[in-house]
């Protein structure tokens, strides 16, 4: 049996298209900017604190995350029907208030707050999809939101895995939204577990709970604009999405090299 032919991606030579990709690359790099040093410190501390969480919480994190993701789509869509176009700042502040309330109540409050935070983050993504001319109720957009959740969160080191998932499209052929939730939940639960641990520790409390949620909201909003920006660019130009992703990867690597 012969090997399958390798996909040959068309080169991107249009200066206007290359400039749009460069802007998306800068947005992706800068998503890890403001507040990331604080989140890294919190994340490093939280990694040790996760082991101090009650066993029933640690054992149920994947399941809690899966349930939160499954219910978040309905809740986020319902909130969009009641109030549209809330804007980035509104969504960030709502997430911040939620984090403060969860942190103030310790671990029980953080556990109750977790699905609400997931819904707020998803709502922000759907708003950004609509902003880019996409249908927030479509399966395509819902799957893209799950890929965004699969990106390395603000409390994790960005090892490029998020771009790998973006490029691979998480083998979407034949995948349902529920199937993707099962793939995404274990990865997202790591970030959410760190968040729970940080909020449950007496040394952190409501202030850090609010800071974590603000940074989560900002991070995922920026990554959403990269994902949906590529989708819109592909639709408008007819350029294969894979070619745009590859160009984005190259530009991000170039920016990383210059900063280094």
KEVEX-318017 format. One record per residue (C-alpha): residue number from 1; x, y, z. Coordinates in nm, 3 decimals. Example, Ala and Ser with C-alpha at 12.3 -4.5 7.8 and 13.67 -1.06 7.14 Angstrom:
BEGIN
   k      xx      yy      zz
   1   1.230  -0.450   0.780
   2   1.367  -0.106   0.714
END
This chain:
BEGIN
   k      xx      yy      zz
   1   0.000   0.000   0.000
   2   0.135   0.343  -0.092
   3   0.144   0.629   0.152
   4  -0.118   0.902   0.124
   5  -0.002   1.210  -0.068
   6   0.110   1.497   0.148
   7  -0.118   1.800   0.150
   8   0.052   2.085  -0.036
   9  -0.054   2.416   0.112
  10  -0.072   2.716  -0.121
  11   0.168   3.000  -0.040
  12   0.020   3.324   0.091
  13   0.155   3.610  -0.119
  14  -0.118   3.873  -0.084
  15   0.034   4.156   0.130
  16  -0.306   4.248   0.280
  17  -0.369   3.888   0.386
  18  -0.019   3.856   0.530
  19  -0.074   4.174   0.732
  20  -0.398   4.033   0.877
  21  -0.216   3.713   0.974
  22   0.061   3.922   1.134
  23  -0.200   4.109   1.342
  24  -0.354   3.781   1.457
  25  -0.008   3.648   1.546
  26   0.065   3.957   1.756
  27  -0.271   3.917   1.930
  28  -0.190   3.552   2.006
  29   0.151   3.638   2.151
  30   0.015   3.930   2.353
  31  -0.263   3.713   2.500
  32   0.005   3.587   2.736
  33   0.109   3.935   2.839
  34  -0.069   4.136   3.108
  35  -0.104   3.949   3.435
  36   0.071   3.633   3.314
  37   0.356   3.663   3.563
  38   0.107   3.680   3.850
  39  -0.089   3.388   3.706
  40   0.231   3.189   3.668
  41   0.309   3.244   4.037
  42  -0.046   3.147   4.132
  43  -0.031   2.846   3.904
  44   0.298   2.722   4.047
  45   0.161   2.751   4.400
  46  -0.168   2.593   4.299
  47   0.004   2.290   4.151
  48   0.125   2.201   4.500
  49  -0.210   2.292   4.653
  50  -0.409   2.064   4.420
  51  -0.291   1.766   4.622
  52  -0.447   1.926   4.929
  53  -0.790   1.940   4.771
  54  -1.031   1.679   4.906
  55  -1.003   1.351   4.717
  56  -1.366   1.364   4.604
  57  -1.298   1.701   4.436
  58  -0.980   1.582   4.262
  59  -1.150   1.265   4.143
  60  -1.451   1.453   4.009
  61  -1.272   1.739   3.831
  62  -1.298   1.580   3.485
  63  -1.664   1.499   3.537
  64  -1.739   1.843   3.679
  65  -1.568   2.005   3.380
  66  -1.751   1.784   3.131
  67  -2.088   1.865   3.287
  68  -2.002   2.237   3.302
  69  -1.911   2.240   2.932
  70  -2.222   2.046   2.833
  71  -2.456   2.280   3.017
  72  -2.268   2.598   2.932
  73  -2.377   2.603   2.568
  74  -2.746   2.617   2.656
  75  -2.690   2.874   2.932
  76  -2.467   3.096   2.717
  77  -2.705   3.081   2.419
  78  -2.997   3.164   2.647
  79  -2.816   3.465   2.791
  80  -2.743   3.591   2.437
  81  -3.114   3.586   2.356
  82  -3.183   3.803   2.661
  83  -2.889   4.043   2.620
  84  -2.668   4.070   2.313
  85  -2.339   4.248   2.246
  86  -2.229   4.290   2.605
  87  -1.872   4.366   2.501
  88  -1.535   4.245   2.627
  89  -1.523   4.463   2.936
  90  -1.869   4.358   3.057
  91  -1.782   3.989   3.017
  92  -1.448   4.033   3.192
  93  -1.602   4.221   3.484
  94  -1.883   3.964   3.519
  95  -1.619   3.691   3.533
  96  -1.418   3.896   3.785
  97  -1.717   3.939   4.018
  98  -1.789   3.566   3.991
  99  -1.429   3.483   4.086
 100  -1.436   3.719   4.382
 101  -1.758   3.564   4.513
 102  -1.621   3.211   4.471
 103  -1.290   3.300   4.636
 104  -1.459   3.468   4.931
 105  -1.653   3.149   5.007
 106  -1.349   2.921   4.992
 107  -1.359   2.577   4.832
 108  -1.741   2.528   4.846
 109  -1.790   2.866   4.679
 110  -1.522   2.796   4.418
 111  -1.685   2.463   4.326
 112  -2.027   2.628   4.287
 113  -1.873   2.914   4.088
 114  -1.683   2.688   3.842
 115  -1.971   2.613   3.598
 116  -2.079   2.977   3.609
 117  -1.728   3.085   3.506
 118  -1.721   2.832   3.220
 119  -2.055   2.972   3.098
 120  -1.927   3.332   3.113
 121  -1.613   3.238   2.917
 122  -1.820   3.056   2.656
 123  -2.062   3.348   2.631
 124  -1.768   3.579   2.556
 125  -1.651   3.341   2.280
 126  -1.997   3.330   2.120
 127  -2.012   3.709   2.122
 128  -1.676   3.724   1.944
 129  -1.794   3.466   1.688
 130  -2.098   3.685   1.611
 131  -1.867   3.988   1.588
 132  -1.678   3.803   1.312
 133  -1.997   3.735   1.115
 134  -2.031   3.370   1.224
 135  -2.344   3.200   1.357
 136  -2.303   3.144   1.734
 137  -2.565   2.867   1.722
 138  -2.384   2.665   1.455
 139  -2.204   2.338   1.520
 140  -1.892   2.481   1.357
 141  -1.872   2.769   1.604
 142  -1.946   2.544   1.903
 143  -1.666   2.309   1.802
 144  -1.431   2.605   1.759
 145  -1.517   2.724   2.111
 146  -1.413   2.384   2.243
 147  -1.082   2.409   2.058
 148  -1.028   2.746   2.224
 149  -1.091   2.588   2.564
 150  -0.831   2.326   2.470
 151  -0.567   2.598   2.433
 152  -0.312   2.627   2.711
 153  -0.480   2.834   2.980
 154  -0.329   3.140   3.148
 155  -0.211   2.932   3.446
 156  -0.019   2.690   3.223
 157   0.304   2.725   3.029
 158   0.219   2.773   2.662
 159   0.418   2.493   2.504
 160   0.264   2.539   2.161
 161   0.008   2.264   2.219
 162  -0.274   2.508   2.160
 163  -0.144   2.581   1.811
 164  -0.101   2.209   1.752
 165  -0.469   2.158   1.832
 166  -0.557   2.452   1.612
 167  -0.365   2.304   1.321
 168  -0.491   1.949   1.365
 169  -0.850   2.070   1.407
 170  -0.877   1.797   1.672
 171  -0.969   1.545   1.400
 172  -1.313   1.695   1.357
 173  -1.426   1.455   1.086
 174  -1.734   1.284   1.222
 175  -1.686   1.438   1.566
 176  -1.988   1.564   1.754
 177  -1.984   1.847   2.005
 178  -2.025   1.593   2.284
 179  -1.734   1.393   2.148
 180  -1.512   1.700   2.151
 181  -1.624   1.784   2.505
 182  -1.492   1.445   2.616
 183  -1.154   1.529   2.459
 184  -1.134   1.885   2.590
 185  -1.259   1.829   2.946
 186  -0.945   1.652   3.082
 187  -0.718   1.931   2.957
 188  -0.943   2.214   3.075
 189  -0.989   2.047   3.413
 190  -0.615   2.093   3.481
 191  -0.648   2.473   3.458
 192  -0.975   2.471   3.649
 193  -0.824   2.246   3.917
 194  -0.542   2.496   3.968
 195  -0.802   2.772   3.988
 196  -1.004   2.583   4.252
 197  -0.692   2.514   4.455
 198  -0.582   2.876   4.446
 199  -0.925   3.008   4.547
 200  -0.961   2.758   4.829
 201  -0.632   2.855   4.997
 202  -0.658   3.109   5.282
 203  -0.358   3.302   5.148
 204  -0.537   3.386   4.824
 205  -0.907   3.454   4.886
 206  -1.147   3.676   4.696
 207  -0.891   3.919   4.551
 208  -0.693   3.648   4.374
 209  -1.015   3.471   4.274
 210  -1.118   3.789   4.097
 211  -0.771   3.830   3.938
 212  -0.770   3.473   3.810
 213  -1.111   3.508   3.649
 214  -1.027   3.844   3.490
 215  -0.713   3.693   3.339
 216  -0.898   3.382   3.222
 217  -1.160   3.599   3.049
 218  -0.901   3.822   2.883
 219  -0.689   3.526   2.769
 220  -0.972   3.326   2.612
 221  -1.120   3.637   2.447
 222  -0.789   3.707   2.275
 223  -0.743   3.345   2.167
 224  -1.104   3.343   2.039
 225  -1.029   3.642   1.819
 226  -0.738   3.452   1.667
 227  -0.947   3.141   1.598
 228  -1.250   3.322   1.460
 229  -1.029   3.570   1.274
 230  -0.874   3.281   1.082
 231  -1.217   3.132   1.007
 232  -1.345   3.463   0.873
 233  -1.031   3.518   0.666
 234  -1.067   3.170   0.516
 235  -1.430   3.236   0.423
 236  -1.361   3.580   0.277
 237  -1.060   3.479   0.067
 238  -1.125   3.114  -0.013
 239  -0.779   3.029   0.121
 240  -0.770   2.686   0.293
 241  -0.786   2.717   0.670
 242  -0.483   2.489   0.706
 243  -0.272   2.726   0.496
 244  -0.371   3.020   0.715
 245  -0.290   2.824   1.030
 246   0.053   2.734   0.896
 247   0.120   3.099   0.809
 248   0.011   3.196   1.160
 249   0.244   2.940   1.317
 250   0.538   3.074   1.116
 251   0.459   3.434   1.210
 252   0.424   3.347   1.581
 253   0.760   3.165   1.571
 254   0.911   3.469   1.402
 255   0.774   3.703   1.669
 256   0.900   3.469   1.943
 257   1.248   3.466   1.790
 258   1.261   3.845   1.769
 259   1.151   3.882   2.131
 260   1.408   3.629   2.246
END
